[in-house]
Amino acid sequence: MIAHPVNGKEPLYIASHAYAGKGMDVQEGAALIDAATTAVTSPEPIYSHA
């Protein structure tokens, strides 16, 4: 994974076909993916600039 050039943080990529996490069983990975997807697609907080 390539870190952001300015802040050094690693990105989190979740594809629609993801079903598990490396080193996790399927149920644990699916729960993590569901929780992350819910967190990043929730309506709050949203930053927008016009």
ChimeraX attribute file (.defattr): number of C-alpha atoms within 10 A of each C-alpha:
attribute: neighborCount
match mode: 1-to-1
recipient: residues
	/A:1	7
	/A:2	8
	/A:3	10
	/A:4	10
	/A:5	8
	/A:6	6
	/A:7	7
	/A:8	9
	/A:9	10
	/A:10	11
	/A:11	10
	/A:12	8
	/A:13	8
	/A:14	12
	/A:15	9
	/A:16	8
	/A:17	6
	/A:18	12
	/A:19	16
	/A:20	16
	/A:21	15
	/A:22	7
	/A:23	8
	/A:24	11
	/A:25	10
	/A:26	13
	/A:27	12
	/A:28	14
	/A:29	17
	/A:30	16
	/A:31	14
	/A:32	16
	/A:33	19
	/A:34	14
	/A:35	11
	/A:36	13
	/A:37	14
	/A:38	11
	/A:39	12
	/A:40	11
	/A:41	10
	/A:42	9
	/A:43	8
	/A:44	8
	/A:45	9
	/A:46	8
	/A:47	5
	/A:48	5
	/A:49	3
	/A:50	2
